[in-house]
Amino acid sequence: MEFSFGASASKILTTTGFSSLESGHIIMILVSCVLVYLAIWKKFEPLLLLPMGFGCLLANIPMSMMAYTDSGGLLNFFYQGITHEILPPLIFLGVGALTDFGPLLANPTTLLLGAAAQVGVYVTLIGAVLLGFNMHEASAIGIIGGADGPTSIFIASKLAPHLLAPIAVAAYSYMSLVPLIQPPIMKLLTTEKERKIKMAQLKPISQTVKILFPVVVTIVCCLMLPGVTPLLGMLMLGNLFRESGVTARLHETAETHLINIVTILLALAVGSSMTASSFLRLETLKIIALGLLAFCIATIGGMVFGKIMCKMTGGRVNPLIGSAGVSAVPMAARVSQKVGADADPSNFLLMHAMGPNVAGVIGSAVAAGVFISLFGDTVPEPHAAIADAIGTIEPGAKAAIAQVVEAIQQNH
Amino acid sequence: METSFLAAVNVSILAMAVIFTVLTVLIFTIQGLVKLIPYQAPPPAPSRRQTASSAGDDQDNHAAVITAVLAMHMGKSPNEFRIVNISQR
């Protein structure tokens, strides 16, 4: 085998990433650097934005085979965890192991605050439809208002996989901005007197009730909305590990090592989907704007319902805990505590706000279940024809085929 | 566009109704559970009372310390004398 210096040098030059570098790659590398900067120096959800930003960086290095579409590449394997709906439910398992539902059980009516905050999801859905998205895409965008990253990823991968990257980035970015987004809305919607309301101490709850709760929620909610079982079932299993007292090792693993490992895989996989072709589009700007709307409306929904509860209970409920119904555990509850303490430093709302906060997790999972019930199995006509021809196919593949069919239709 | 908008509004109203229904069912279920299985305060932890054996251990320790100090003060070996009793005033 002969080697000439010139030919070898030329071959090396053509195999460097620089030879294939395009403007889209450069912009996305800059975007990834911004995400890494926000994670490290601004502490914006660093556990997620850091691996996500780095995944984006890796995916946009030409010829690295690290984009989610590069079959056989490392991050393509990680992405299978999203496509096959494995990683978001595993995150929920860890979240369940970390969550104490005690405040919710002590004051179960706060579940209604978690439900009211879901109004953000549906106002955003309507907004997205008005901006030209179809119902599947609008549902995936609307769920950003649930302020729950894994749920957003779960629904996006099911209903609009081509929008996964901007939806995930918007969801996690706004979750990290909850301390900036919520307080002005909370102050605008409440009077000084309402913010100073002190709530009665929560009553203790029997350990048996805490053990039965995850089992009962699984039976009630999953029978009503079977589509949400992967998320809610895992959340409740994690909580059962925590409360049962007989699975200390599983509980410890779920709340530490497992959730950490899955977070790395999930964030890298989402980052790998942030390629120029999927991210540098007008839709991304629309989704980022709609995401902000979703968070604001969700906060308003929770606050308004908090005020209604305040009136109905004769001033025994501080409306500030309503904003915690947007999920974003535990940051939204901390924001309620902080705004309450700003009005009266001796007011401690944290435990009261944890009730609607964990109710928000259940509420957003139920909202996701409604979307899956409505749109999860419905497929466009040509899609159904293909499904008939090739038999039962996976949900991820269904969505991909739907995109192909849509593209063919547009070309015609 | 108008059809899509109306469909979105319909979906939103229906979905919010479903969410409130599911969570209301949960509220009643939780309230029922809490009523059926009320919280029972755990029995009070036993108070820390000195047992005879621990009092004996303390006395031995005191005797050893006093013996050592006395031996040093009198310039004798600790084996040359013995403390037989320590009584509290």
Interface residues (C-beta under 8 A of the other chain):
Chain A: L104 L105 P108 T109 L111 L112 G114 A115 Q118 V119 V121 Y122 V123 L125 I126 A128 V129 L130 N134 M135 A138 S139 K203 P204 I205 S206 T208 V209 L212 F213 V216 V217 V220 C221 M224 L225 A359 I362 G363 V366 A367 V370 F371 L374
Chain B: M1 S4 F5 A7 A8 V9 V11 S12 L14 A15 M16 V18 I19 F20 V22 L23 T24 V25 L26 I27 T29 I30 Q31 L33 V34 I37 P38 Y39 Q40 A41
